[in-house]
Amino acid sequence: MRRNFDLLVTAIAPTIWGSTYLVTTELLPAGYPLTVAMLRALPAGLLLLAIVRRLPRGIWWARSLVLGALNFSIFWWMLFISAYRLPGGVAATVGAIQPLIVIVLARLLLGSPIRGLSIVAAMAGIVGVALLILTPQAALDPVGIGAGIGGAVSMATGTVLSRRWRPDVSPLTFTAWQLTAGGLLLLPFTLAMEPPLPFPTAANLLGFAYLGLIGAALTYILWFRGLSRLEPSVVSPLGFLSPTTAVILGWWVLDQKLSPVQFLGIAIVLGSVWLSQRAQQVPSAGKSAPADRPAIASRG
């Protein structure tokens, strides 16, 4: 029962992340991926840091910088490049490879077993996302594709390391450290590589506030809480809920049509999420220990 509650709470994060494409394209100025990523991370991180009033100590300075770069600086930079250069469907389909990467990295860094059912669930999720939002007319911009793959690798690595490196602090504090680090790492690149942001409109301010407070601060507190209690291979497939939310919002807000193929995609995505959770409840061959024991034993 406790595990199911943790899953439901963690699933709130990717569900909300599904609104990122809508907010980015409808409320934010185009062509400022670094600026958008920095303004999403740094103000929210500083706000949380002011609330928790606790700074990292010792090795956690370096680890916070590494995790901030992987989970926020690199990932969001790549995410917004992908969102600007690709249709949302292509960007989300490319990013859907993340659970597969997590399975491999969890084996290498945590000693977690690779379960065949988890591979099947991840592949099914990719197919479901493709059916859900990929169209035959979708443009395959090479830079956008590369950014999508780079973002998936970055977030997958950050997800696994966030499980391996678990400080004795609350998820709120852990999120504050990483968001602030990620925003500070982005700041010099933003100033050097992008022109100043135009004077923001009311819609721009609303978009930045939503992405920072809801899409970053709140959701990553829930995400890191989940990673502190569940295996990365359990948490990562929940990310398939993000494109599902994006499609539903497109239908609801932008009056986009949903085809029978998209309904099939939604069913496959939800089935893959269920199957990925089921896979973790089946002991791997020759092992009787709980699924999360290798991770606990090998964390740094």
C-alpha positions in Angstrom: 0.0 0.0 0.0 2.8 2.4 0.9 4.6 1.6 -2.4 1.4 2.3 -4.4 1.0 5.7 -2.6 4.6 6.6 -3.4 4.1 5.7 -7.0 0.9 7.8 -7.3 2.6 10.8 -5.7 5.7 10.5 -7.9 3.5 10.2 -11.0 2.2 13.7 -10.4 5.5 15.1 -11.5 5.7 13.7 -15.1 1.9 14.3 -15.5 2.6 18.0 -14.9 5.7 18.0 -17.1 3.4 17.1 -20.0 2.3 20.8 -19.9 5.8 22.0 -20.7 5.4 21.9 -24.5 2.1 23.8 -24.3 3.4 26.5 -22.0 6.7 26.9 -23.9 5.0 27.3 -27.3 2.0 29.3 -26.3 3.3 31.6 -23.5 7.1 32.0 -23.9 9.1 33.9 -26.5 10.7 31.6 -29.1 14.4 31.2 -29.6 15.7 31.5 -26.1 16.3 27.9 -24.9 19.1 28.8 -22.5 17.3 31.8 -21.0 14.1 29.8 -20.5 16.0 27.0 -18.8 17.9 29.3 -16.6 14.8 31.3 -15.5 13.0 28.1 -14.8 15.7 26.8 -12.5 17.4 29.6 -10.7 14.6 31.7 -9.3 12.8 28.5 -8.1 16.0 27.1 -6.6 16.8 30.4 -4.7 13.2 30.5 -3.4 13.5 26.9 -2.1 16.9 27.6 -0.7 15.5 30.6 1.2 12.8 28.4 2.7 15.1 25.5 3.8 18.0 27.8 4.8 20.5 24.9 4.5 23.5 24.7 2.2 25.4 21.6 1.1 28.4 20.5 3.1 31.6 18.7 2.0 31.3 16.4 -1.0 27.6 17.5 -1.5 28.8 20.8 -3.1 30.4 18.8 -5.9 27.6 16.3 -6.1 24.9 19.0 -6.2 26.7 20.7 -9.1 26.9 17.4 -11.0 23.2 16.5 -10.3 22.2 20.1 -11.1 23.9 19.9 -14.4 22.5 16.5 -15.4 18.9 17.0 -14.1 18.5 20.7 -15.0 21.3 22.6 -16.9 22.0 20.1 -19.6 18.6 18.4 -19.7 16.5 21.5 -19.8 18.8 23.2 -22.4 18.5 20.1 -24.6 14.7 19.9 -23.9 14.0 23.5 -25.0 16.2 23.2 -28.1 14.3 20.0 -29.0 11.0 21.7 -28.3 11.8 24.7 -30.4 13.3 22.7 -33.4 11.0 19.7 -33.5 7.2 19.1 -33.4 6.2 18.1 -29.9 5.5 14.5 -31.0 9.0 14.0 -32.4 10.6 15.6 -29.4 8.6 13.4 -27.0 9.2 10.2 -29.0 13.0 10.8 -28.9 12.9 11.5 -25.2 11.0 8.3 -24.6 14.2 6.3 -24.8 15.1 7.5 -21.3 13.7 4.4 -19.4 15.9 2.1 -21.5 18.9 4.2 -20.7 18.0 4.1 -17.0 17.8 0.3 -17.0 21.3 0.1 -18.3 22.8 2.8 -16.1 21.0 1.3 -13.0 22.8 -2.0 -13.8 26.2 -0.3 -14.1 26.0 2.2 -11.2 23.6 0.5 -8.8 24.0 -3.2 -9.5 20.2 -3.5 -10.3 19.2 -6.5 -12.3 18.1 -6.1 -15.9 14.7 -7.7 -16.2 13.4 -8.8 -19.6 9.9 -7.6 -18.7 11.3 -4.1 -18.0 12.9 -4.0 -21.5 9.6 -5.1 -23.0 7.7 -2.4 -21.0 10.2 0.3 -22.1 9.9 -0.7 -25.7 6.1 -0.8 -25.5 6.2 2.7 -24.0 8.2 4.1 -26.9 5.8 2.5 -29.4 2.9 3.9 -27.5 4.3 7.4 -27.5 5.1 7.2 -31.2 1.5 6.2 -31.9 0.2 8.9 -29.6 1.9 11.9 -31.0 4.1 11.1 -34.0 2.7 11.9 -37.4 4.0 11.0 -40.9 4.5 14.7 -41.7 6.8 15.3 -38.6 10.0 17.0 -39.6 13.2 15.2 -38.4 15.6 18.1 -37.7 19.1 16.6 -36.9 19.9 19.2 -34.3 16.6 18.7 -32.6 17.0 14.9 -32.7 20.5 15.2 -31.2 19.3 17.5 -28.5 16.4 15.1 -27.6 18.8 12.2 -27.3 21.3 14.2 -25.3 18.6 15.4 -23.0 17.4 11.8 -22.4 20.9 10.6 -21.6 21.4 13.5 -19.2 18.2 13.0 -17.3 18.6 9.3 -17.2 22.1 9.7 -15.6 20.8 12.3 -13.2 17.9 10.0 -12.2 20.2 7.0 -11.4 22.8 9.2 -9.6 20.0 10.9 -7.5 19.2 7.4 -6.2 22.9 6.4 -5.7 23.7 9.8 -3.9 21.0 10.3 -1.3 21.9 12.9 1.3 20.4 12.9 4.8 18.1 15.8 4.0 14.5 16.3 2.9 13.5 16.1 -0.8 12.8 19.9 -0.5 16.4 20.6 0.5 17.8 18.2 -2.1 15.7 19.9 -4.8 16.8 23.4 -3.7 20.4 22.4 -4.0 20.1 21.0 -7.5 17.8 23.7 -8.9 20.1 26.4 -7.6 23.2 24.7 -8.9 21.6 24.0 -12.3 20.5 27.6 -12.6 23.9 29.0 -11.7 25.6 26.7 -14.2 23.3 28.0 -16.9 23.7 31.7 -16.1 27.1 32.4 -17.7 26.2 30.5 -20.9 22.9 32.3 -21.1 24.6 35.7 -20.9 27.3 34.7 -23.4 25.3 32.9 -26.0 21.9 34.4 -26.2 20.6 38.0 -26.7 18.7 39.7 -23.9 15.2 38.6 -23.4 12.6 41.0 -24.8 10.5 42.9 -22.3 8.2 40.2 -20.9 4.5 40.3 -21.5 1.9 39.2 -19.0 1.7 35.8 -20.8 5.5 35.4 -20.6 5.5 36.2 -16.8 2.7 33.7 -16.3 4.6 31.0 -18.3 7.9 31.6 -16.4 6.1 31.5 -13.0 4.3 28.3 -13.9 7.4 26.5 -15.2 9.5 27.6 -12.2 7.1 27.1 -9.3 4.9 24.3 -10.5 6.9 22.7 -13.3 10.2 22.8 -11.5 10.0 23.3 -7.7 6.9 21.3 -6.9 7.4 18.5 -9.4 11.0 17.9 -8.6 10.4 17.7 -4.9 7.9 14.9 -5.7 10.3 13.3 -8.2 13.3 13.2 -5.8 11.0 12.0 -3.0 10.1 9.1 -5.3 13.7 8.4 -6.1 14.6 8.2 -2.4 12.0 5.5 -1.9 11.8 3.6 -5.2 14.2 2.1 -7.8 15.1 4.3 -10.8 13.7 1.6 -13.1 10.4 2.0 -11.2 10.3 5.7 -11.4 11.6 6.4 -14.9 8.8 4.7 -16.8 6.4 7.1 -15.2 7.8 9.7 -17.6 5.6 8.1 -20.3 2.7 9.9 -18.6 4.2 13.2 -19.8 3.4 12.9 -23.5 0.0 11.5 -22.7 -0.7 14.7 -20.7 0.6 16.8 -23.6 -1.8 15.2 -26.0 -4.8 15.5 -23.7 -3.9 19.2 -23.1 -3.6 19.7 -26.9 -7.1 18.3 -27.3 -8.6 20.2 -24.3 -6.8 23.6 -24.7 -6.0 23.8 -28.4 -9.0 21.9 -29.8 -6.8 19.3 -31.4 -8.4 16.1 -32.7 -7.7 12.6 -31.2 -7.6 9.8 -33.7 -8.3 6.1 -33.0 -4.5 5.5 -33.4 -3.8 8.0 -30.6 -6.4 6.3 -28.3 -4.5 3.1 -29.0 -1.2 4.9 -28.1 -2.7 6.1 -24.8 -3.7 2.5 -24.0 -0.3 1.1 -24.9 1.5 3.8 -22.8 -0.7 3.2 -19.8 -0.2 -0.6 -20.2 3.6 -0.1 -20.5 3.6 1.9 -17.2 1.7 -0.9 -15.5 3.9 -3.6 -17.0 7.1 -1.7 -15.9 5.8 -1.8 -12.3 4.8 -5.4 -12.6 8.3 -6.2 -13.8 9.9 -4.9 -10.6 7.7 -7.2 -8.5 8.9 -10.3 -10.2 12.2 -11.6 -8.7 15.0 -12.0 -11.2 16.4 -15.4 -11.8 18.5 -16.7 -9.0 17.8 -13.9 -6.7 15.5 -13.8 -3.7 16.5 -10.5 -2.3 14.1 -7.5 -2.6 14.5 -5.5 -5.8 15.9 -2.4 -4.1 18.6 -4.2 -2.0 21.4 -3.8 -4.7 20.8 -0.1 -4.9 20.9 0.4 -1.1 24.0 -1.7 -0.8 25.9 0.2 -3.5 24.9 3.8 -3.0 27.7 6.3 -2.5 
